[in-house]
């Protein structure tokens, strides 16, 4: 079993604390089936210099959207060789919460420093304070990981005061509770069906993933209607594939969790004009 990165330095007053959803992502990414899938897709050890092998040999970029404490991104960075079968892995994160950016950067840096040996870990580029993938170059992400705000809520948190609350130097002690409440709400409040933020990410996915080998891992709960999400992805075209690759053992309550994998299957001449444009997404 691969070690879980430490988050003992993180203040969970305004940063999402790792929970069952976080650990399900760790278990999924390190499961035998997914490591086998990722080893095959990103293998660069073959002596064959075919076009496919050349594509596989380029350095993969892993992006976690909404890093929170950074435990998932740190896990991938520190265990790159075990998960992907290679250490030349670039890891990058984004989060709308500036406090989460700072916390997750330290989590990743610490995990890499404490990795058993230098041949086991990848390279950390940093965490960008940004909304979803807005700051990321199109077609650049090989593996995208997203633990979204998936709890159904009447509405999304207001961003009217976000810039003020997001300042690290924020010193208005009379409203620190409001600031922390706002920042935490961004990590769990998902709006209608808990899907409003996830839908935005799904719309961005076809443009942000590397077109030949891009893969996304997205966590969903039962009230997000995962089967409907998968059906919408299949409507993007026959070159897209989606399946459930991780499932929580929780048997009761609405918060049954699962991780879906979305990826582009290699195919000739299949360009999906509706990818990311499906009005039902």
C-alpha positions as CSV (number, residue, x, y, z in Angstrom):
1,X,0.0,0.0,0.0
2,X,1.3,3.4,-1.0
3,X,1.6,6.0,1.9
4,X,-0.9,8.8,2.2
5,X,0.7,12.2,2.2
6,X,0.7,14.2,5.4
7,X,-1.6,17.2,5.6
8,X,-0.7,18.0,9.3
9,X,0.4,21.5,8.3
10,X,-3.0,22.4,6.7
11,X,-5.5,24.7,8.5
12,X,-8.9,23.1,7.8
13,X,-10.7,26.3,8.9
14,X,-10.7,27.4,5.2
15,X,-9.4,24.4,3.3
16,X,-11.2,21.1,2.6
17,X,-10.1,18.3,4.8
18,X,-9.3,14.9,3.1
19,X,-12.3,12.6,3.6
20,X,-13.8,9.5,2.0
21,X,-13.9,11.1,-1.4
22,X,-10.2,12.0,-1.3
23,X,-9.2,8.5,-0.2
24,X,-11.4,6.9,-2.9
25,X,-9.4,8.8,-5.5
26,X,-6.1,7.5,-3.9
27,X,-7.4,3.9,-3.9
28,X,-8.6,4.2,-7.5
29,X,-5.4,5.7,-8.9
30,X,-3.3,3.1,-7.2
31,X,-5.5,0.1,-7.9
32,X,-4.1,-2.7,-10.0
33,X,-6.5,-2.1,-12.9
34,X,-5.8,1.6,-13.1
35,X,-2.0,1.4,-12.7
36,X,-2.1,-1.3,-15.5
37,X,-4.2,1.1,-17.7
38,X,-1.9,4.0,-17.0
39,X,1.3,2.0,-17.4
40,X,0.2,0.9,-20.9
41,X,-1.0,4.3,-22.0
42,X,2.1,6.2,-20.8
43,X,4.8,3.5,-21.1
44,X,8.0,4.9,-22.6
45,X,10.3,1.8,-22.1
46,X,9.7,0.2,-25.5
47,X,12.6,0.2,-28.1
48,X,9.9,0.4,-30.8
49,X,10.0,3.9,-32.3
50,X,6.5,3.8,-33.8
51,X,4.3,6.9,-33.8
52,X,2.3,5.5,-30.8
53,X,5.5,4.8,-28.8
54,X,6.9,8.3,-29.6
55,X,3.6,9.8,-28.3
56,X,3.7,7.7,-25.2
57,X,7.3,8.7,-24.5
58,X,6.6,12.5,-24.2
59,X,6.6,13.7,-20.6
60,X,3.0,13.5,-19.1
61,X,1.3,16.4,-17.4
62,X,-1.0,15.6,-14.5
63,X,-3.4,18.4,-13.5
64,X,-5.6,18.3,-10.4
65,X,-8.4,20.7,-10.5
66,X,-9.5,21.9,-7.1
67,X,-6.5,20.6,-5.1
68,X,-7.8,21.5,-1.6
69,X,-5.3,20.1,0.9
70,X,-3.2,18.7,-2.0
71,X,-3.4,15.1,-0.7
72,X,-4.3,13.6,-4.1
73,X,-1.8,15.6,-6.2
74,X,0.9,14.9,-3.7
75,X,0.0,11.1,-3.8
76,X,0.5,11.1,-7.6
77,X,3.6,13.2,-7.5
78,X,5.3,11.1,-4.8
79,X,4.3,7.8,-6.4
80,X,4.7,8.5,-10.1
81,X,6.7,5.4,-10.8
82,X,4.3,3.1,-9.1
83,X,1.2,4.7,-10.7
84,X,2.4,5.4,-14.2
85,X,5.6,3.3,-14.4
86,X,7.8,6.4,-15.0
87,X,9.2,9.2,-12.9
88,X,9.4,11.9,-15.6
89,X,6.0,13.2,-14.6
90,X,4.9,16.8,-14.3
91,X,2.3,17.7,-11.7
92,X,0.3,20.9,-11.6
93,X,-2.8,22.0,-9.6
94,X,-5.4,24.7,-9.7
95,X,-7.8,26.0,-7.0
96,X,-10.1,29.0,-6.7
97,X,-9.1,29.2,-3.0
98,X,-5.7,30.9,-2.5
99,X,-5.3,29.3,1.0
100,X,-5.8,25.9,-0.6
101,X,-3.1,26.7,-3.2
102,X,-0.6,27.5,-0.5
103,X,-1.5,24.4,1.6
104,X,-1.5,22.0,-1.3
105,X,1.8,23.3,-2.6
106,X,3.4,22.5,0.7
107,X,1.7,19.1,0.8
108,X,3.2,18.1,-2.6
109,X,6.6,19.5,-1.8
110,X,6.7,17.6,1.5
111,X,5.5,14.3,-0.1
112,X,8.2,14.5,-2.8
113,X,10.9,15.3,-0.2
114,X,9.8,12.3,1.9
115,X,9.5,9.9,-1.1
116,X,11.5,6.7,-0.5
117,X,13.9,7.4,-3.3
118,X,14.4,9.8,-6.1
119,X,13.4,7.3,-8.8
120,X,9.9,7.0,-7.4
121,X,8.6,10.6,-7.7
122,X,7.7,13.1,-10.4
123,X,8.2,16.8,-10.6
124,X,6.0,19.5,-9.2
125,X,5.3,22.7,-11.2
126,X,3.1,24.4,-8.6
127,X,-0.5,25.3,-7.8
128,X,-2.3,28.1,-9.7
129,X,-5.0,30.2,-8.1
130,X,-7.6,29.9,-10.8
131,X,-11.1,28.8,-11.6
132,X,-11.1,25.2,-13.0
133,X,-8.9,25.0,-16.1
134,X,-9.2,28.7,-17.1
135,X,-5.4,29.2,-16.8
136,X,-4.3,26.0,-18.6
137,X,-3.2,25.8,-22.2
138,X,-5.6,23.8,-24.4
139,X,-4.7,20.2,-25.3
140,X,-1.9,20.1,-22.8
141,X,-3.2,17.9,-20.0
142,X,-2.5,14.1,-20.1
143,X,-4.2,13.2,-16.8
144,X,-6.9,15.4,-15.2
145,X,-8.2,14.6,-11.7
146,X,-11.2,16.3,-10.2
147,X,-12.9,15.9,-6.8
148,X,-15.6,18.5,-7.4
149,X,-18.0,20.3,-5.1
150,X,-20.6,17.6,-5.5
151,X,-23.1,18.2,-2.7
152,X,-26.6,19.3,-4.0
153,X,-27.4,22.8,-2.8
154,X,-30.1,25.4,-3.6
155,X,-27.5,27.6,-5.2
156,X,-23.8,28.1,-5.7
157,X,-21.8,30.3,-3.3
158,X,-21.8,34.0,-4.3
159,X,-18.5,35.2,-5.6
160,X,-19.3,38.9,-4.9
161,X,-16.8,39.1,-2.0
162,X,-14.5,36.3,-3.2
163,X,-11.6,38.6,-4.2
164,X,-11.5,40.1,-0.7
165,X,-11.9,36.8,1.1
166,X,-9.2,35.2,-1.1
167,X,-6.5,37.6,0.0
168,X,-3.9,35.9,2.2
169,X,-3.3,39.2,3.9
170,X,-7.0,39.6,4.8
171,X,-7.1,41.1,8.3
172,X,-10.7,41.9,9.0
173,X,-11.1,39.8,12.1
174,X,-14.7,40.6,12.5
175,X,-15.6,38.7,9.3
176,X,-13.0,35.9,9.4
177,X,-15.8,33.4,10.1
178,X,-17.6,34.6,7.0
179,X,-14.4,34.3,4.9
180,X,-13.7,30.8,6.1
181,X,-17.3,29.7,5.6
182,X,-17.3,31.1,2.1
183,X,-14.0,29.4,1.1
184,X,-15.1,26.0,2.5
185,X,-18.5,26.3,0.7
186,X,-16.6,26.5,-2.6
187,X,-15.2,23.0,-1.9
188,X,-18.6,21.2,-1.4
189,X,-21.5,23.3,-2.7
190,X,-22.4,22.0,-6.2
191,X,-25.7,23.7,-6.9
192,X,-28.5,21.8,-8.7
193,X,-28.0,18.0,-8.4
194,X,-24.5,18.9,-7.2
195,X,-23.5,19.2,-10.8
196,X,-23.2,22.9,-11.7
197,X,-19.4,23.1,-11.3
198,X,-18.8,19.6,-12.7
199,X,-20.8,20.5,-15.8
200,X,-18.5,23.4,-16.4
201,X,-15.5,21.2,-16.1
202,X,-17.1,18.6,-18.5
203,X,-17.6,21.4,-21.1
204,X,-13.9,22.3,-20.8
205,X,-12.6,18.7,-20.9
206,X,-12.5,18.0,-24.6
207,X,-10.4,21.1,-25.2
208,X,-8.1,20.7,-22.3
209,X,-7.1,17.1,-22.6
210,X,-4.2,16.0,-24.8
211,X,-6.1,14.7,-27.9
212,X,-4.3,11.4,-28.3
213,X,-3.9,10.1,-24.8
214,X,-5.8,12.4,-22.4
215,X,-7.5,10.8,-19.5
216,X,-9.8,12.3,-16.8
217,X,-10.8,10.9,-13.4
218,X,-13.8,12.6,-11.9
219,X,-15.5,11.8,-8.6
220,X,-19.3,11.7,-8.4
221,X,-21.9,11.0,-5.7
222,X,-25.2,9.2,-6.3
223,X,-27.2,12.4,-6.4
224,X,-25.0,13.6,-9.3
225,X,-26.7,10.9,-11.4
226,X,-23.5,9.2,-12.6
227,X,-25.2,7.1,-15.3
228,X,-26.7,10.2,-16.9
229,X,-23.2,11.8,-16.8
230,X,-21.7,8.8,-18.6
231,X,-24.4,8.8,-21.2
232,X,-23.7,12.5,-22.0
233,X,-20.1,11.7,-22.4
234,X,-20.9,8.9,-24.9
235,X,-22.9,11.5,-26.9
236,X,-19.6,13.3,-27.6
237,X,-18.8,10.6,-30.2
238,X,-17.6,7.1,-30.7
239,X,-14.0,8.2,-30.0
240,X,-14.8,8.9,-26.4
241,X,-15.0,6.3,-23.7
242,X,-16.2,6.4,-20.1
243,X,-16.5,3.9,-17.3
244,X,-16.7,3.6,-13.5
245,X,-13.3,2.6,-12.2
246,X,-13.7,3.3,-8.5
247,X,-16.6,2.8,-6.1
248,X,-16.9,3.5,-2.3
249,X,-18.0,0.7,-0.1
250,X,-20.6,2.8,1.5
251,X,-23.9,0.9,1.2
252,X,-26.4,3.4,2.8
253,X,-27.2,7.1,2.5
254,X,-27.1,9.4,-0.5
255,X,-23.4,10.0,-0.6
256,X,-22.4,6.8,-2.4
257,X,-19.3,7.7,-4.3
258,X,-17.7,6.6,-7.5
259,X,-14.9,7.6,-9.8
260,X,-15.4,7.7,-13.5
261,X,-12.6,7.6,-16.1
262,X,-13.1,9.5,-19.3
263,X,-10.7,9.1,-22.1
264,X,-10.2,9.6,-25.8
265,X,-9.9,6.4,-27.8
266,X,-7.4,6.5,-30.7
267,X,-9.4,6.5,-33.9
268,X,-9.0,7.7,-37.5
269,X,-10.9,10.7,-38.7
270,X,-13.4,10.8,-35.8
271,X,-13.7,14.4,-34.9
272,X,-16.6,15.1,-32.6
273,X,-18.2,18.4,-33.4
274,X,-20.4,18.3,-30.3
275,X,-17.7,17.5,-27.8
276,X,-18.1,20.0,-25.0
277,X,-21.1,21.6,-26.8
278,X,-23.8,19.1,-25.7
279,X,-26.6,21.4,-24.4
280,X,-27.5,18.8,-21.8
281,X,-24.1,19.0,-20.1
